[in-house]
Amino acid sequence: MKNEKNVKLTLKTIRSATMLGFLFLIFSCSHSASRISQVNQSNNKLTKEVIWHIKAINPEAKFLDVKALDKKGNIYNVKAIQDADHRFLMDVKAMVGKKRLPVKMLISDDKYTPVKAIGEDGTVYDIKAISPEGDKMDVKGIKRAGDIIHLKAISKEGDFYAVKAISPDGQLNDVKGVKVSEEKLEATVHGVEIFAHIKALPQAGCAGNKSIWHIKAINPKGKTINIKALDKKGNIYDVKAIQDANQQSLLDVRAFVDGKKLPVKMLISDDKYTPVKAIGENGTVYDIKAITPEGDKMDVKGISRAGNIIHLKTIHKGVVFYAIKAISPDGKLYDVKGIKMSKEKLESTMNGVKVSAHIKALPQTNYISRIIKY
């Protein structure tokens, strides 16, 4: 009898604990959702930017500082700057005095591509990894894979050390060279010819096989909707993401029109939402639309900006936004976004068409659901 009472008491205790845990879970989820909602309503801006450290990592997993150096040997910090609620594509800057100088890969015929910071007067600063003993190692681009140039610190023995951006709370991004132009000359910054931009991107696995990824909108019921390019006559063409190298950090998005792979870009516009178009070699512009199985056509546009990223959505009946994803043959999902390399409204001119941003597929990454203070 006594054992039976003990069992009843134990069951009652478990039920009470379970109920308290359930109520705590509901409260926690509600509170968390409220916080995320508050952040999402802040127009995609952190109340304070987050400064990520740039480090090289040696084979013993020791971090080496990555710094900028002037001709006199003065040393300056190099940091990645998160100024929005995502970590898709972060600027890397040298902190020289009160100025933040862009860090770029320069045009060069050397075996490895030099990485430098560029001052407003065209002054070039070396970028080095510095060991605790004071040894200085070059930081250079060692290999290109599609639109990505792999960046490494090079030891005096010729070993390659990975270069990473590290957040105050321990998240890691890869630091890479990024190209958005098909030409060797990417741009000219303060009179200095550059080959590629230096950015911090989410870590992504490598892939040995080239592949074509499908571009789809996904509606709230989890059904996919084809994304297509249309000409003025109503002809319909495929839009795909292209993995053409041994990297998955950044995939090109192209329209496949009559045997040609046309770039897909955001165009300069004063509209509420930024138009997305494919651009032909003669400047012909092709609409980019989501097309339902019933034949309904929906616009694909940039709806909001967060730092270097423009969020891309399908617009259903003018109000409902559907996410746009790149889906690999083996089921990986990437986000399709607009990316900016320039602070100017005009990013570039392509075949006579003014472009405001490039369209790329990037690894999905968690959004910052809290404000990080440092």
Buried (B, 14 or more C-beta within 10 A) or exposed (E): EEEEEEEEEEEEEEEEEEEEEEEEEEEEEEEEEEEBEEBEEEEBBBEEBBBBBBBBBBEEEEBBBBBBBBEEEEBBBBBBBBBBBBBBBBBBBBBBEEEBBBBBBBBBEEEBBBBBBBBEEEBBBBBBBBBEEEEBBBBBBBBBBBBBBBBBBBBEEEEBBBBBBBBEEEBBBBBBBBBBBEEEEBBEBBEBBBBBBBBBBBEBEEBEEEBBBBBBBBBEEEEBBBBBBBBEEEEBBBBBBBBBBBBBBBBBBBBBBEEEBBBBBBBBBEEEBBBBBBBBEEEBBBBBBBBBEEEEBBBBBBBBBBBBBBBBBBBBEEEEBBBBBBBBEEEBBBBBBBBBBBEEEEBBEBBEBBBBBBBBBBBBBEBBBEBBEE
